[in-house]
Amino acid sequence: MKKLGKKLNLIVCGIAFIIMIIYLFVFDKPEKVFNALKAINPWFIVIGVLFMAGYWFCEALTVHSLLKPMQPKVKFYYSWLDTIIGQYFNCITPFASGGQPMQTYYFVKFGVPLGSTLTALLSRFIVYQFVLTLYSIFTLCIGIGQFGDNLSSKGLIPFVIVGFAVNTMVIIFLLGIAVWRKGTIKFLNAVISLLAKMRLVKNPMKQRVYFTREIEKFHTNFMFLKKNIPAIIKSCIFTFIQLSLFLSITYVLYLGFGLEGSGLLQILSYQAFVLMISAFIPLPGAMGAAELGFAGFFGDIFGEYTGTAMMLWRIFTFYLPIVVGMTFTLTLKNKGIDEPTSLEANEHIYNAEQDIINNKEE
């Protein structure tokens, strides 16, 4: 029973893959799909896989650069392995919520202290959100300016704006924690009280304690980043390269099909919009939203190859991390490192948070 949640998520991912294949063959017809697969240059398939490997490598470098100031002797191999495992659990859980608890658990199994692990992983989250938002601002300004008419004709502008607004709100909230911690706590307490009066929150005291602890945790990590500027610079550079590789996979497929007429900037912008829109869909891998977003933004760019391109893109960016991550997880299990339940992983995180909060002034 305790593994049921993970199994259900894997089953959902498997069903989604089957539905995607059935949809592709029903609406595109088998002959069309096979012709599309024959049309793509196989070397670009290899390049797409290498881009995903580079994506994982850059994330491992980011985590490692943030971990090194606290644990100078930690091996990069552990950061790489932990990143692969984190990507796997991110893919099979809603909102990519399962990655960080599992990464914390496995880092501890590798001998990294809980406090250092959590600080590095949360700092990585903060850096990623800031770089993603800056990336989004850039692509939004460029995309709306150069491709706004095309997006408007498709009715996609509202989705782009909503996706950008949500990402911006996350950054504003994080900045509020960094520079106005007490005020942010008061604001959230007022919101919780209002929701309690509206009977939308059943246990307001429990929610206040939880959010206060979360804010303290993030504030502590901002203080860590403030004291480690070189690590911030490195992690920002690695994250920028990581996002660029991820967003460029669609362009690799575009070149692989031998298509012309759309440039790298346009495809990067569109892919960034798909990422922004689908990031907050409460399903593993934003299933459904990611596929629809790809078809909506790239339908006229890939033309008759849209369905096949979407399938290959999802295999690279979603199903490949699941297969690779599951393989590494099973390998570790064979070596005696069992996979925990989400409850066990979160208990480790709770203990780490208390250590960090108690020592935040040091």
Residue pairs with C-beta under 8 A, 6 or more apart in sequence:
2 341
2 343
3 341
5 342
6 92
6 342
9 92
9 93
9 284
10 92
10 322
12 283
12 284
12 287
13 91
13 92
13 284
13 285
13 287
13 318
13 319
13 322
16 285
16 287
16 288
17 319
20 291
20 310
20 311
20 314
21 311
23 307
24 33
24 307
24 308
24 310
24 311
25 33
27 307
28 36
28 307
28 308
32 304
32 307
33 307
33 308
36 257
36 304
36 305
36 307
36 308
36 309
37 308
39 257
39 258
39 305
40 253
40 256
40 257
40 305
40 308
40 312
41 255
41 256
41 258
43 256
44 252
44 253
44 255
44 256
45 256
45 312
47 252
47 256
48 249
48 252
48 253
48 256
48 312
48 316
49 316
49 320
51 245
51 246
51 248
51 249
51 252
51 316
52 245
52 246
52 249
52 316
52 317
52 320
52 321
54 241
54 242
54 245
55 242
55 245
55 246
56 80
56 83
56 84
56 87
56 321
57 80
58 238
58 239
58 241
58 242
58 245
59 83
59 87
59 124
59 238
59 239
59 242
60 76
60 79
60 80
60 82
60 83
61 76
61 79
61 234
61 238
62 124
62 127
62 128
62 234
62 235
62 238
62 239
62 242
63 79
63 82
63 83
63 120
63 121
63 124
64 74
64 76
64 79
65 231
65 234
65 235
65 238
66 119
66 120
66 123
66 124
66 127
66 228
66 231
66 235
67 74
67 79
67 112
67 116
67 117
67 120
68 74
68 231
69 228
69 231
70 113
70 115
70 116
70 119
70 120
71 112
71 113
71 116
74 112
78 107
78 110
78 112
81 106
81 110
81 328
81 332
82 103
82 106
82 107
82 110
83 103
84 321
84 324
84 325
84 328
85 102
85 103
85 106
85 325
85 328
85 329
85 332
86 99
86 100
86 102
86 103
87 99
87 321
87 324
87 325
88 99
88 321
88 322
88 324
88 325
88 326
88 328
88 329
89 98
89 99
89 101
89 102
89 103
89 325
90 96
90 98
90 99
90 321
91 284
91 285
91 318
91 321
91 322
91 325
92 98
92 284
92 285
92 322
93 99
93 284
94 282
94 283
94 284
95 280
95 282
98 342
100 121
100 122
100 125
100 349
101 342
101 345
101 346
101 348
101 349
102 339
102 340
102 345
103 117
103 121
104 114
104 117
104 118
104 121
104 345
104 348
104 349
104 352
105 340
105 344
105 345
105 348
106 332
106 337
107 117
107 121
108 114
108 117
108 348
109 337
114 348
114 351
114 352
114 355
115 352
115 355
115 356
115 359
117 352
118 217
118 349
118 352
118 353
118 356
119 220
119 221
119 224
119 356
122 217
122 218
122 221
123 221
123 224
123 225
123 231
123 235
124 235
126 174
126 218
126 221
126 222
126 225
127 225
127 232
127 235
127 236
127 239
128 239
129 167
129 170
129 171
129 174
130 171
130 174
130 236
131 236
131 239
131 240
131 243
132 167
132 239
132 243
132 275
133 167
133 168
133 170
133 171
135 240
135 243
135 272
136 163
136 164
136 167
136 272
136 276
137 164
139 268
139 269
139 272
139 273
140 160
140 164
140 269
140 273
142 265
142 269
143 151
143 160
143 266
143 269
143 270
143 272
143 273
144 151
144 157
144 160
146 265
146 266
146 269
147 266
147 269
147 270
148 157
150 300
151 157
151 160
151 297
154 296
154 297
156 273
156 296
156 297
159 273
159 277
159 293
159 296
160 273
160 276
160 277
162 277
163 273
163 276
163 277
163 279
163 280
164 276
166 276
166 279
166 280
167 276
167 279
173 184
174 218
176 183
176 184
176 187
177 184
177 215
177 218
177 219
177 222
178 218
178 219
178 222
181 215
181 216
181 219
184 215
185 211
185 212
185 215
188 208
188 211
188 212
188 215
189 208
189 211
189 212
192 201
192 204
192 207
192 208
192 211
193 204
195 201
195 204
196 204
201 207
213 353
213 357
216 357
216 360
217 353
217 356
217 357
219 360
220 356
220 357
220 360
223 360
225 231
225 232
244 268
246 275
246 317
247 267
247 268
247 271
247 272
247 275
248 264
248 267
248 268
248 271
249 271
249 313
249 316
249 317
250 267
250 270
250 271
250 294
250 298
250 309
250 313
251 264
251 267
251 268
253 302
253 309
253 312
253 313
254 262
254 267
254 301
254 302
254 309
257 302
257 305
257 309
259 301
259 302
259 303
259 305
261 301
262 301
266 301
267 298
267 301
270 297
270 298
270 301
271 297
273 293
273 297
274 290
274 293
274 294
274 297
277 289
277 293
278 286
278 289
278 290
278 293
279 286
281 287
281 288
281 289
281 290
283 289
285 318
290 314
290 318
291 310
291 314
294 306
294 309
294 310
294 313
294 314
295 306
295 307
295 310
298 306
298 309
298 310
299 306
302 309
329 339
332 339
333 339
340 348
